[in-house]
Amino acid sequence: MSTPKKKSTIVKQSAPVDLVDYPTFLNGISELLESARRTAMRSVNAVMTAAYWEIGRRVVETDQGGDIRAEYGQQLIKRLSSDLKARFGRGFSPVNLSMMKRF
């Protein structure tokens, strides 16, 4: 079975672009995109910070219980680190998970 051919899209201009105003137009579009990207990064950072805090809270909650559970806690962090790195990639080392726990 052959793959369908893509139709080429031709952009028709109804009126010529005024080259004098184009740099201003381009700057406005560029500023809009830069502002949107900054806002998106701040939103993502806020959500990820909350997620890391919640991960730490859950580890602490599971890990609490004194000396007997201290060894279990280290095993939990190592295993969780391995599983999260396999699933989500870097950023979930035992050190990072311990920092989330302290957070």
Secondary structure, DSSP 8 states (H G I E B T S, - for coil): -------------SS---TTTHHHHHHHHHHHHHHHHHHHHHHHHHHHHHHHHHHHHHHHHHH-SSHHHHHHHHHHHHHHHHHHHHHH-SS--HHHHHHHHH-
